[in-house]
Every structure is written in C-alpha cells, then in structure tokens.
Amino acid sequence: MLTEDAHRFLAFEEAHPAPTGRKTDLILFTFGMSRTEYYQRLRYLSTQADAVEAFPMVCKRVQRSMRQRTAQRQTLLDLTAAI
C-alpha cells in the first residue's frame, strides 16, 4: 500500500517534472528537505511496486534517468581508466 507521504512525493514529481531552481525551492518549502534528499527518496520510491502501479510514467521516467546517469558515470570511469 502506497503511503500518503509517498503519494505526495510522486504527485509532486508528476506535477513538476523539470529540474529547475524553482522546483528546488518548492522541494524545500513543501517537504523541508534538500534537493539531494528528495531525489534519493524519489529514486527509492520509483522501484517500489505500489508506486509503479499508482504512478507508472513518473516511475519509468525516474528509472530511465537513473540508468542514463549510471551509464554516464561508467563512461567517465572508462575514460579515466584509459588515461
């Protein structure tokens, strides 16, 4: 069962998908946490079955973003190892 808090996070992300300065301010005002804490929680929620069922598009977007960032980090590691 998706908690009310988790639902608020996912609904907020659905309403504010673009990472902007305004969104960072809204995260702090709405949730009382830093941008980093918010995205850590969001990444965790995007892997939970209840969250995927309730917010499939948000969760897919967050998971896709995680895969892209992992690939970027791996590319950078490969480049530095080649030097």
Backbone torsions as a table, in degrees:
resi	resn	phi	psi	omega
1	MET	NA	129.6	179.9
2	LEU	-74.4	126.4	-179.7
3	THR	-72.9	162.0	178.4
4	GLU	-62.1	-39.8	178.9
5	ASP	-62.7	-45.4	179.0
6	ALA	-63.6	-40.2	178.0
7	HIS	-61.5	-41.9	178.0
8	ARG	-61.0	-43.8	179.1
9	PHE	-59.7	-50.2	-176.5
10	LEU	-68.5	-37.6	176.8
11	ALA	-65.7	-38.8	177.3
12	PHE	-62.6	-45.5	179.9
13	GLU	-64.3	-36.5	177.7
14	GLU	-64.8	-38.5	-179.7
15	ALA	-77.7	-25.9	-175.9
16	HIS	-130.8	71.5	-175.0
17	PRO	-74.3	-28.6	-174.7
18	ALA	-84.6	131.9	177.9
19	PRO	-77.8	102.5	-179.8
20	THR	-124.9	169.5	175.4
21	GLY	-61.7	-37.6	178.6
22	ARG	-63.7	-39.6	179.5
23	LYS	-63.5	-40.7	178.1
24	THR	-59.5	-42.7	177.5
25	ASP	-64.4	-41.2	179.1
26	LEU	-65.0	-37.3	177.8
27	ILE	-60.8	-47.6	179.9
28	LEU	-62.6	-45.0	-178.2
29	PHE	-68.4	-44.4	-174.0
30	THR	-76.6	-43.3	-172.9
31	PHE	-110.7	-11.4	180.0
32	GLY	66.1	33.0	-179.8
33	MET	-138.2	163.5	179.6
34	SER	-73.7	165.5	177.6
35	ARG	-59.9	-41.3	-179.9
36	THR	-62.0	-47.1	178.4
37	GLU	-60.8	-41.4	179.8
38	TYR	-60.1	-48.8	-177.5
39	TYR	-69.6	-31.3	174.3
40	GLN	-63.3	-45.4	179.1
41	ARG	-64.9	-42.2	-179.7
42	LEU	-62.7	-42.6	177.9
43	ARG	-62.0	-41.9	177.4
44	TYR	-62.1	-48.8	-178.3
45	LEU	-60.1	-35.3	-176.5
46	SER	-66.0	-12.5	179.4
47	THR	-99.7	-3.5	-177.8
48	GLN	-88.1	134.3	-174.7
49	ALA	-57.8	-41.9	-179.8
50	ASP	-63.5	-38.9	179.7
51	ALA	-68.4	-42.2	178.8
52	VAL	-62.4	-38.7	178.9
53	GLU	-67.4	-40.7	-176.9
54	ALA	-80.6	-34.3	-176.5
55	PHE	-134.2	66.1	-173.5
56	PRO	-61.4	-41.5	-176.8
57	MET	-69.2	-40.1	178.2
58	VAL	-62.9	-47.5	-178.2
59	CYS	-63.9	-41.0	178.0
60	LYS	-63.4	-40.9	179.6
61	ARG	-65.0	-43.6	179.8
62	VAL	-65.1	-43.2	179.1
63	GLN	-64.5	-40.0	177.7
64	ARG	-62.8	-42.2	178.0
65	SER	-62.5	-40.5	177.6
66	MET	-62.2	-43.9	179.0
67	ARG	-62.9	-41.1	-180.0
68	GLN	-64.7	-42.1	179.6
69	ARG	-66.9	-37.7	177.0
70	THR	-63.4	-42.8	178.8
71	ALA	-64.3	-40.3	178.2
72	GLN	-63.2	-44.4	178.5
73	ARG	-62.3	-41.0	179.6
74	GLN	-64.4	-40.5	177.3
75	THR	-60.8	-43.6	178.4
76	LEU	-64.4	-40.5	177.6
77	LEU	-63.7	-41.8	178.9
78	ASP	-62.5	-41.0	179.6
79	LEU	-65.8	-42.3	-179.8
80	THR	-70.6	-31.9	178.4
81	ALA	-69.8	-28.0	-178.3
82	ALA	-77.4	-16.9	-177.2
83	ILE	-78.8	NA	NA
